[in-house]
Amino acid sequence: MKRVRVLIYPVGENPREERIASDLQTLQGLVGGYIEIVTLERTPDGGSLGLVCNEEGWLIPLPPNRRVPGVDLIAGQFLIVRHDAEGELMSLSGSDIARWRERIP
């Protein structure tokens, strides 16, 4: 199974870089339920960087995590991922990780 480099934001902890399996079950396990992908920025290759979170985070309720510029306050653990134009997950680059660690400390 393909593994990709992502940035994980646990509640109350510093973000961490991790390699994860790129399947739906893994993503759902990391956010604790159904996923929602929010586009953060488009990439020149037609893909995007996105935030993966629990789509029912505030309904469950999950604890508040961080305020994300241009999005809102996110409930529960979330991830920053890169995906191509077809929606397949790809690894974040080193510059992606540095930029998002700065934007969302």
N, C-alpha and C positions, 0 to 999 in steps of 0.2 A: 504494500500500500504506500502511496506517495505521502511523504512527510514534508511539511512546509514550516518556515520560520515565521512566527507571529509575535505580537506583543500582547501579553496578558496583564490586565488590570484587576487584581483582587481587591475586594473591599478592605480598606484600612491598611493596605500594604503597598510597597513600592511596585511599580510595573516590572515585569520580568520578560525577557526574551526566552522563547521556548520553541522547540520543533515538535509539531503535533501531526497526527494523521489528518488527512484533508477530507474526511468523510463527515456526513451529517450527524451520525451518532456521536462522534467525538465532540463536534461543536455543541450539540445539545447538552452533552455531559458537562462541558466546561461552563456553560451559562445556566445550567439547571432547568432546562425546559425548551420550549419552542423558541427557535431563533428568529431574530429580526436583523436584517443587514441594512445599515444606514450608510449611504455614500458620503464620504468625507471629501474626496477630491477625485477628479478624473486624471488619468495618466495619458501621456502622449501616444502610447501604443493602443489606445482604445479601451483599456481596462480601467480599474478604479482601486482606490484604497477605501476600505470600509470598516465600520465598527459593527461587530457582531455582539448582540446582547439578547437577553431573554425578553421576548415580545410581551410577556405578561408580568414583567418585573415589578411594576407598581401595583398590580392587582393582587399578587400573591400574598403579601408584599415582600419584596426583597429589600435589604437595607440600602440606603443611598450610598453611592460610590463617589463619583466625581462629576463635576460640571464639564461638559465637552463643548468647546467653542463651536457655535453654529448649530448645535444640536439641542442640548438641555442637560439637566441633571440625570444621570443614568443610575438605575437601580440594579444592584447585583454586579457580579463579576462580568467583565466584557473583554473583547479582544479587538485588536487592530489587525486587519488582514489586507492582502493584495489579491485581486483576481483579474483574470483576463476578460476580454470582450464577451466570451461565451459563459462567464461566471465560474470558471474553474479556479480554485485557489492556487496561488503562487506564493513563493517566499518573499517576505519583505526584504528590501535591500538594507545595507548598513545605514545609508543616509535616510531611508524611511524611518528606521527605528530611532535614530538620533533626533530627527525632526519631530516625531510624535512624542517622544519622551520630554522634549522641551515644551511642546504645545499643551500636553496633558501630563503634568508631573505626578 
